[in-house]
């Protein structure tokens, strides 16, 4: 038997117990495990995240810039707060020593040759736990042909996530013929949050984006979208976080950049340090020049 220690005497009676609210909006009532996983995605110091999305191959194959994940992505992965990818790429390419958060694509089915909104859940919660995921991502096609099915995919995943302490990211998807405006994104993001998503990924729009983030009770991360010039992508990221986004989830605007390593570092400065886009672009050019 170990020796009994003396009873404690220093109870710090002059220091009141501080209330500890969680740093992400809409997350105070969540269980400890979900909060812990969210803190592996969002930086507690800034309350924001730089997610690197490399899951494009799940419906469109070897996308430009993602032909060789081991060659083109692993060197820049340490600069992301979170990798968003599929379990197949995680297991086959990413070293287990990688210490950043992992968000796994959990929905899929159709390829670019078919109707994309006809998705199903494509992995179960036990496999996500085996892979030590920080969150699971599911596509939600508000206004799409299979809208109800995709919403049910999300709600089923949320139910499982609440059971096991796993956050769910709802990814809003816009059809080719749909209008990208504040009214649509307010609708899509609010539906996802109302039905249980722990955070939402959506696109930036130049008019009314602040109303999208204000009307969504959980964090929103901005989707990078199609490749645009680096200066424009940095300006878009800056505007998004200034207008309420809790970070970005960029893919093509990083891995298809002229210098992906320089670009992801410039994006980090914008997101976590509020570096103005002009200065961030100068930083990008300087790092690119220095190689």
HELIX and SHEET records of a PDB file:
HELIX    1   1 UNK A   32  UNK A   38  1                                   7    
HELIX    2   2 UNK A   57  UNK A   60  1                                   4    
HELIX    3   3 UNK A   69  UNK A   72  1                                   4    
HELIX    4   4 UNK A   74  UNK A   77  1                                   4    
HELIX    5   5 UNK A   87  UNK A   92  1                                   6    
HELIX    6   6 UNK A  125  UNK A  130  1                                   6    
HELIX    7   7 UNK A  147  UNK A  164  1                                  18    
HELIX    8   8 UNK A  182  UNK A  194  1                                  13    
HELIX    9   9 UNK A  209  UNK A  215  1                                   7    
HELIX   10  10 UNK A  230  UNK A  242  1                                  13    
HELIX   11  11 UNK A  252  UNK A  255  1                                   4    
HELIX   12  12 UNK A  260  UNK A  273  1                                  14    
HELIX   13  13 UNK A  277  UNK A  290  1                                  14    
SHEET    1   A 9 UNK A  49  UNK A  53  0                                        
SHEET    2   A 9 UNK A  82  UNK A  85  1                                        
SHEET    3   A 9 UNK A 101  UNK A 105  1                                        
SHEET    4   A 9 UNK A 135  UNK A 140  1                                        
SHEET    5   A 9 UNK A 167  UNK A 172  1                                        
SHEET    6   A 9 UNK A 199  UNK A 203  1                                        
SHEET    7   A 9 UNK A 219  UNK A 223  1                                        
SHEET    8   A 9 UNK A 247  UNK A 250  1                                        
SHEET    9   A 9 UNK A  49  UNK A  53  1                                        
SHEET    1   B 2 UNK A 107  UNK A 108  0                                        
SHEET    2   B 2 UNK A 120  UNK A 121 -1                                        
END                                                                             
